[in-house]
Amino acid sequence: MTCRKKIFITLNDGTKFEVDKGITLEKLIDFTNYESKALIVAAKVNNLLRELNYEVVEDSHIEFIDLTTTDGQRIYKRSLSFVFIRAAMEILPDCRVSVEHSLSKGLYCEIHYERPINEEDVKKIEKRMKEIIDKNVPFKKETISKEEARKIFRKYKMEAKEKLLEYREKEFINIYSCGWLKDYFYGYMVPSTGYLKIFKLKYYMPGVIIQYPTIDEPNKIPEFVEQPKLAAIFKEAEKWGQILNIGYVANLNEKIQNNEYPELIRIAEALHEKKIAQIADMITERNKRVVLIAGPSSSGKTTFAQRLLIQLKVNGLNPVTLSTDDYFVNREDTPRDENGNYDFEALEAVDLKLFNEHLIRLIQGEEVEIPVFNFKIGKREYKGNVLKITKEQPIIIEGIHGLNEKLTKDIPCDKKFKIYVSALTQLNIDDHNRIPTTDTRLIRRIVRDSKYRGHSALTTLKLWPSVRRGEERNIFPYQEEADVMFNSALVYELAVLKKYAEPLLKEISENEPEYSEVKRLLKFLSYFKSIDDEKYILQTSILKEFIGGSCFVE
């Protein structure tokens, strides 16, 4: 039997090519003359994400991954971060770099040095990054033992990475090098620094924002937009991490291993309760009549709204709730999206005129008959639901458009109080590998959809891109309109969600297009030790909205 020297490649558009066995994905792009509107940084080979230096040795289905995809964005940002870390360590010897969180369509980082950094330092680092990129330095991956990795982390004072090794089950680990610097990253890299030409550094006291192309603008740097409120809530999250003495996954694992997590849970929940009580006090003191709550999917808005309602009652108020869903226009008047389907998330899906008219009448003390939307027939109905409120009864409205001024355009600003709720985690894997808030919300949703909606993890993963598009269009542009932001993340939650999410993810076949995402999430969850004893988690906890047992969810 002769050994095949040729293999067949099928691209995502159905075209087929016969190529040499062992061809790299990078060379395959040139061979196929594949044209992309954005930089290609990786590819999926039979649903598995692979780096461009991967050698294809069998007949395969190939999907190229560029900067218009979430995977492509992760790889670009991760690779750019590595160059930034190296450049910072060269310009400011013995400094420690921490990659903190997303901010203003960029990545906020801090440089811990013997003195505060300044704008001149940032310019020097940016210049050095450009030099490294111009030299097209390869990113080299090697598999080494945990003991070897420990020595590397110790050499570069990467304490969080060294600690995390104690909880790693596998005896070996993949390390990347960029020139002289070796480091560990959770995920893949581009082949070499020459791929990273589009970037910019912005001094953002006390740190730096790395700016890069986005999914919507993959060939240029988007305009910087100040987000002071979001920056402040991230700073608050960092402060909470210090209160709890937890900044990294290894710290959490240590507390779980030492059976110190019950107190951790109690303090994390108490911080939430204190913040909600403070928000209730602000609403009461300012005599706000309409309270609007908005946030992305799985941010815990339902539980937050109920807990806020209780705290307002503690303050002597008696809030009522109003649903924008009952003010949907009739089905035939619902706007359609670019594909011709009904767009129920569009602001115009709500009868804004009637909604504002009813709010004004209620605030003025008039009696109003509230409609009920019949989703089966797609029409509003009136069933005698009459509402009349006093000055001690603020109206709580939860919905995706809550922060959009157009939703309540006829209500004076001094009567409204807007709250943005999101799970902005204060926990990172280590100094250089952050936990995106999106991942926390996705895992929450996978668990909740399975328990309450009968959805498989695969169904949730298939829906997620559409959910994210809706958030980008209807929620994130308005988050700075909020009077206050509430961070619904709980520092211990992923250690609890792990045991629920892992079995659901493992049900997904490797033949599914979402399988690469499954592998990524399973690897992510593997960093956490599990908390199996849930008796310390209160029924009022936001986490209970997802795992079950909430006193607010039927």
N, C-alpha and C positions, 0 to 999 in steps of 0.2 A: 504493500500500500504506500503510495507516494504522499509525501507531506505537502499540503497546499501552500503555495507561496502567495496566492491572491485571496482576498476576501471581498465580500459585497457589503457596501454601506448604503443604507436608506436614510435620506434626510427627512426632516419633518414635513416637507412639502410633497413627499412621495417620490422624488427623483432618486435614481439608483446609480451607484458608481462601483466599478471594480478597482480596487487599490491594492498596493503591496501590504502583505501582512506585517503588522508591527509599526505601521505609520502612526505618527503622533497626531493628536487632534490639531495642534498648531499648524502642521504641514497639510493636514486635510482641508483646512480652510482655504489655503492657497490652491490646492489641487482641484477643489470643486468650484473655485471662483465664486464662493458664497458671498453674496452682498448683504450687508447689514447697515442699517441707518445709525447704529451705535457700535461702540467698541465691543468685540467679543472677548470674554474673559474666561470662559469655561464651556463645558458641554455636558449634556446628559447622554450617557451611553447605556441604552437599554434601561432607562429610567433611573440610573445611578449617576449622581453628579461627579464629574471627573475634572481634574486640572488639565490644562492644554498640553502639558508634556506627557500625558497618559498615552500609552501605546495600545492601539486597537489590534487585537490578535484573532478576532472571530467575526463572523457576519453580525452586523449590529445596526440598530436604529439610533441615529444621532440627532440630537436637538441642540443647536448652538445657543449658548447663554450670553446675552449682551447686557448692557447697562440699562435697558428698559425693563429688566426683570428684577425681582427681589433678590434672587440668588446672585445675580450679577452685581447688584449694589453691595451686597455683603462682602463679596470677594474683593471688590475695588476698595471699599472702605478699610477692610482688614489689611490689605497690602499697603495702602497709603499710611495707615497707622504705624506699621512696622518701620517704614522709611522715616516717619516723623520721630519715632522713639529713638532710632539710631542717630538721626541728625541732632536731636536735643542732647543726647548723651555725649556727642562729640563737641558741641558748642559749649555746653555747661557740664563739664566733667563731674562725675559722681552724683548727678541729679537722678531723681526717680520720677518717671512719667506715669500718670494714671489716666486711663481713658474712662471718662465719667458717664456721659449720656448724650443723646441727640439734643440739638438746640438750633433753632433758626435754620433748618435744612443743612445742618453741619454737625460735626462731632466735637463736643466740648471736652477738652483735656486740661489737666493741671500738671505743672512741672514743679516738683518739690526740690528746692535748691537751698543753698546756704543763705540766700537773700531772695526777696520777691523778684520775679522776672518782670521785665519791662518791654516796651514796644521794640526797642532796638534788639533785644534778645530774639524776639519773634522774627524780625527781619533776617537776622543771621541764620536762624534755623531754616527759614524758608529758602534762603539762598543755598544752604548746604543740601537741602532736600532736592533742589533742582539739579545740583551737581551730581548727586547720587543717581537721579533719574536719567540724566543725560549719559551717564556711563553704562546704562542698561545692565545693572548688576543682577545676576540671576538669583532667584529665591530657591535655595536648595533644601530639600527635605530629606531627613535621615531618621531612621528608627534606632533609638538607643534605650538602654536599660533605665529603670527608675533611678538607680544609684548614680549613673552618669548625669541624668537630668538634674538630680539633686545638687550635684557639684556645680553645674552650670548656673542654676538659679541662685545658689549661694554666692557664686562669684559676682553676679550682677545685682545682688541684694534684692532678689525677687522673692520675698518672704511668703507672700500669699500663694504663689505657684508651688513653692517648696512644701508648704503645709498641705496643699490639696493633694499632693502625691501620696500622702498617708492614707487617703480614702480611695485611691485608684486601685481597682481590682487587677487590671492587666499589668504585667511586669515590664512592658515596654511602652514607649511613648514616642510620637512623631515630633521632631524638633525642626524648625526652619532656621536657616541662616541667611542673612543679607550682609555680605561682606564679612566683617569680623564679628558681628553680633549674632548670637544664637538666642532663640526665644520660642515659646510655645504659644500657638494660637488655635482657638476652637474653630476650625474650618479651613478652607482652601485658600491658596494664593494665586495671583497671576504668575506667569513664568519668570518675568523679570521686571525690574523697576521701570524700564522704558515704556511700559504700558500705562504709566501713571502720570502722564503729562498734564492733565487738566486738574488743577487743584489751586488752592490759595489758603494762606494762613491769616487769621484775624486775631489780633490781641484783644482779649475780652477779660478784663481784670476779674479775678486774679489769674486767669488761665488763658487758653488759646482755643479758638474754634477752627477746626480743619474743614474747609469748604471744598465740595466736590460736585460733580454732575449728579443730577437726580433722574429718576425714572421719566419724568415729564420733559426734562431738559438734559438729555444724555451727552450733549456735546459742548456744554458750557457751564460756567458757575452761575447758579441763580443769584438774584439780588438778595443781599442780606437784609433781613427784616428783624428788627428788635423784638424780643419776646420777654420783657422784664418779669411778667407774672409767672410764666412757665419756669424761667430761670430761678425765681424765688422759691417756687414749690420744690424744685430739685434740690436747692440749697437746704430747704427744710427737711427733705428726705435724708440728706447727708447727715444733718444734725440728729435725726431720729436714729440713724445707724450708729452714731456715736453714743447716744443714750443707751441703746441696746448692746453696745460693744460688739456690733456686727457690721462689717463692711464687705466681707467676702464669704463665699460658700464654705470655705474651710472653717471659718469662725462658727457658722451655723452648724456644720457637721460635728464640730467639737462639743458644742452645747448639747446636741442630741446624744452623742456618745457618752457624755458625762451626766446624762439625765437632768440637764439644767433647762430643758425646753419648756417645762410647765410655767416657770416664772417668765420666760421669754414671751410665751403666748399671752400671759396676763398683762404684761407691760405693753406689748404691741396693741392689744385690744383696748387698753386704757388710753393710749395715745389717740386712737381713733375716736373714742367716746369723748375725750376732752376737746378734740378739734370740732366735732359735731356740735357739742354744747357751746363752744365759742361762736360758731356760725349762727346758731339759734339766738344767742345773745345779741349778735350784730343785727339780725333781722328785727328782733323785738325793740332794741334801742332806737333803731332808725325808722320804726313804724312802717315797714315795707308791706304792701298789700298783695303783691304778686311775686311769688318765688319760682324762678325758672331753673330747672335742673337738666343739664345735658352732659353727654360724654360718649366716648366710643363704646363699641360692643364689649360686653362682659367686664365692664368697669365697676359693676356693683351698684348701679344707680337705684335699683328697686329697694335694696336693703338700706342704702343711704337715705333715701327719701322717707322711709318708714321710721328710721332712727331720728331723723331731723324732726319729723312730725311729733314724736314723743318728747323731744327736748323743747319744742315750742309749747307743748302742753304743760311741761314743767314750769315754763315761764308765764303761764296763765293764759295762753292763747288757745284757740280751738280751730286749727287749720282744716280746710277742705281741699280735696284734690279734684283736678279737672284734667281730662284726657283729650289731647289734640286729635286722637284717632276718631273720636265721636264727631269731629268737625270736618272729616273728609268730605270732599265734593262727591257728588254722585258718580258712579263708575264711568258713565259716558263722558264726563267732563274731566276725568283724570288725565294729566299730561302723560305723554309717552316718551320713552328714551330713544337713543339713537338707533336702536334695533326695532323700534315700533312696539315694544312692550310697555304695559302700564308702568309708570314710574311712581310708586307709592311713597318713595323717599323724597320726592321733589317737594319743595315748599309750597308750590302751587297745587299740590294734592289736598291742601287744607283750605277750607273756605275762610280766608283771612278776614274778610269783611264781617262775616257773622261772628267769628271768634272774638274779634276786637270789640264788636258791638256788645256782646254778652259780658265780656270782662268789664267794660266801662259801666254797664248797668249794675252788675254785681257790686263793684266797688262803691257805687253811689247808693247802695242799699236797696235796689229794686229787686223784685222777684223775677226770675228767669226760668223758662222751661228748657232744660238741657237735652239736646238730642242724643240719640243712641244710633250708632252706625251699624247697619245690618250688613255684615261682610258677605253673607250668602247671596243676597240680591244686589249688593253694591249700592245701597241707598240709605240716606239718613231717615230715621223714624222718630216720632215723638210719642212717648209713652207715659206722659204725666210726671216726669222726673223734674220736679220744681225745686229750685235752689234760691235761698235768700240768705245773705250773710251780714254779720255785724262788723264793726271796726276791729274786733278781737279775733277775726277769722281770716288770716291770710290765705290766699289761694296758691296751692302748690301744683306746678305743672311740670311733668317730666316728659321729655321728648327730644328727638335728635336736633330739632331746630330751636331749642330753648335759648341759645345764645345769639341767634340771628335776630337783629333788631326788627326786621321786617315782620316777624311772627307777631309781635305785640307793638306794632308801629304807632297805634293810637293811644297807648298807655304812657303817661309821663314817666320819664326816667327815674324821677325821685320816688316813684311808687313801686319800682321793680328792683329785685335782687336776683342776680344771675350767678349760678354755681356751676363750675366745670368739675366733673368727676372723672378721674382716670387712675389706672394702676401704674404709678411711676415708681418702679422698684428702687429701693435704696441699696440693693444687694448686687454685687458683681461677682463673676467667677474668679477673677483675679485682677491685678492692676491693668492688664492690657486686653482683657476679654470681658466686655460688659454684658449684662442681661437686658436685651431690648424689651421695652414695656409691651410691645406687640406679642412677644413670645408668651409672656405671663397671661395675657388676655386670651390668646389662642388656646392655651392649655386649659384655662378656666372654661372656655366655651366647649371644648371637646368633652370635658367631664359633664358639664351641665346639659348639653344637648343629648348626651347618651341617657342621662338620668330622667330628664323631664320631657324631652321631645322625641325620644325613640330614634334619634339619629345616630348612625355609626360615625366613627372618627373620620372615615373616608368622606362621608357626606359633608361633614363640617369643613374638612380641608378643601373640598371642591367649592364650597360656598364662600370660603374666606376671602379670596381675591375680590369678589364682588362686594363683600362687606367692607373691605378696606377702601375700595374705590368710593363707596358711599361716605365713609368717614372723611376721606380727603376732600370730598366735595362739600359736605354738609356740616361737618363738625370742626375739624382742625382749623379752618380759616377764621373761625369766630372765637377760638378759645381765649384770646387776650381780651375779649369783651366781658369776660366774667368779672364779677365783683370779688369773688374768692374762688380758689381752687382747692379741691379736696383730693388728697392722695389715698386711694382705696387699697393700695398694695399692703400686704402683710408680710413682714420679713421671713416668716416661717412657712408661708403657704405652699411653696413648691415642694417642700419636704412632705407635705400632706397630700397634695394633688398627684404626686408621683405614682402612688400605688393605684390610683384610679385611672390615670392616663395611660400608663405603660401597657396594660393588657389590651386596651382599646386600640392603641397604635399598632400593637403586634398582630392584630387581626388583619391588617392591610397587606395585600399581596404585593410582591415585588414586581408584578406585571402592571401595576397601576402607575400612571404618570406622577402621582403624588408620593411615590415611594421614597424619592430622595429627601423629601421634606420629613417623612416618617423617620428615616435614619438620623437626620439632623436632630429632631426633637428627642428621640430616644437617647442619643449621645448626650444631649444637653441635660436630660433628667438623670443620667447615670452619675453626674457629679454630686448629686444630693443623697445623703442618708435619709431614710424614710422615717417619718413620724407616724406610727400606727395607732397610738393611743390618742383618741380624739376627745376624751372626757373633759379636757381642759378648755376646749373650744366652746364658747357660749352659743346659745341658739340665736342670739342677735348678731353674731359675727357675719361680716360680709362673705367670708369663705363658705359659710353654710348655704348661701344662695346657690352655690355651685355643686357642693358635695352632698347636699341634702341635710335635713334636720333643722332648717331655718323656721323660726316661729312666724316669719313674714311671707313664706312661700307655701302655697297650698299644695 
